Amino acid sequence: MKVRIGDEIYIIPALNIKEVFRHGAYEIVENPNGEEHGIIRGNCYEIRRLSNILGISTEKSDEGIMILVESEMGSVCIIVDSIIGQQQVVIKPIPTLLIHFEKVHSYMSGCSILEDGSISLIFDVNAIINN
């Protein structure tokens, strides 16, 4: 699934996506520690804002698309600016130049070349759930 965060396009493996929710279809609450949680049909999930993880400022800080992702490690909700659509991609290793950036290396499983020739990084859902 291709998603937009700020001005960049990233990929979230479709196998890890359980559900997608538009703004208004979910409720966000904060616990006393300031951590955000999404309430979906009475269930509570931790929220990971990918813009915060990557250090990207976005215009839609209070709005966005919430994606419930899951793996063998558990489930969390992630928030992205928008969904662009699905695309079959070939996973390639992250270029050596980008491995030196800690944020890129620790949250990404690889990269892919999109139809326009640009490179898009692929999120590692297990890394997002664990952090």
N, C-alpha and C positions, 0 to 999 in steps of 0.2 A: 504494500500500500504506500503510495507516494503521499507525503504530507509536507506542508509548508510551515516553517518556523522562521519568523522574520522574513528575510529575503531569500532564504535558502530552502532547498528541497532535500528531504531525507526519506529514507525507506524504513518502514516497520514491517517485518515479516508477517504476512497474512495468516500464517499458521498460528501465530500468537494472539491474534485479535479475536476477542470473544464478542464484543458489542461496541457500537459507536453511538454516541449521544450528541445531539445538537445542544447549543446553549439554551438553557431554560428547561431541558428535560432532566436535569440533575440539580442537586443542591450541594453547595460547598459549605462546610462548617470547619471551624478551627478549634483544636483542643487547647487547653491552657498553656501548652508548650509552643503554640503558634504553628503547629503542623496542620496541614490541610487534609481533609477527608471528604470524599464524595459519597453522598447518600443516593443510592440507586435502588428503587423498589424495596426500601427498608433495610438494605444491606450497606455496610460501611466499608469503604476501601480507601487506602492511603492514596494520595495524589502525588504524582511526580510531574512538575512542569518542565518540559524539555527545554524551554527557553532559559530557565534558571540553571539547569544542569550544564548547558552549553555556554552560558554567559551571554545570551543574545537578548537584546532589548526588542520587545515587540509592542506594537500599537494596541493590540487586543489583550491587555493584561487581565481584564475581568471577564472577557468573553473568550470563546474558543470551542473547539470540538474536544469532547472527552472520549477517550478510547480505553475500554477495559481490556487489558492484556493479561494473559496468563501463560504460565509455563509450569514445569515441575517444581519450581521454586515458590510458586504462589501466584497471587493476582494483585495488580495495582491499576489505578487509573492514571493515564497520562493525558496531558492537555497540549494540543497543538493549535496553531492558528487556523489552518484549514486542511481539508483533504483534497488532493488533486485527482486521485483515482488509482486504479490498480494497474500494474504493469508486470509482466514476466521479466525478470532480470537474471543476469548471470553474476554470481557473487565472485568477486576478485579480492585478493588480499589488499590491505590498506597500503598505499605507497609509503616507502621508507621515509620520505620527507615529512609525512603527517604523523608518523609514529612518535615523534618527539613531543607532540602536543598531548599532554596527559589526558585532557578531557576527551580528545578524539580516540585515543588508544583504549581508554578504560570503558567507554560506553558503546563502542562500535565493534561489529563483528567482521566487517569488510566494506567493500564499496562496489559500485556498479556504474557503468556508462549508460546514460539515458539516451533517448532517441535523438535529442538535439546535440549530442556529443559531450555534454557536461558530465562531471563526476558527482555522484550522490553517495553519501555515506549510509550504511545500513546499521540500524540500532541493534544492539545485543539486549534483548528483553530480559534475560537473566541478570545482566549487570544493572539494569535499571531497577529491577525488583530488589536486588540485594543492597542497593545504596539508598 
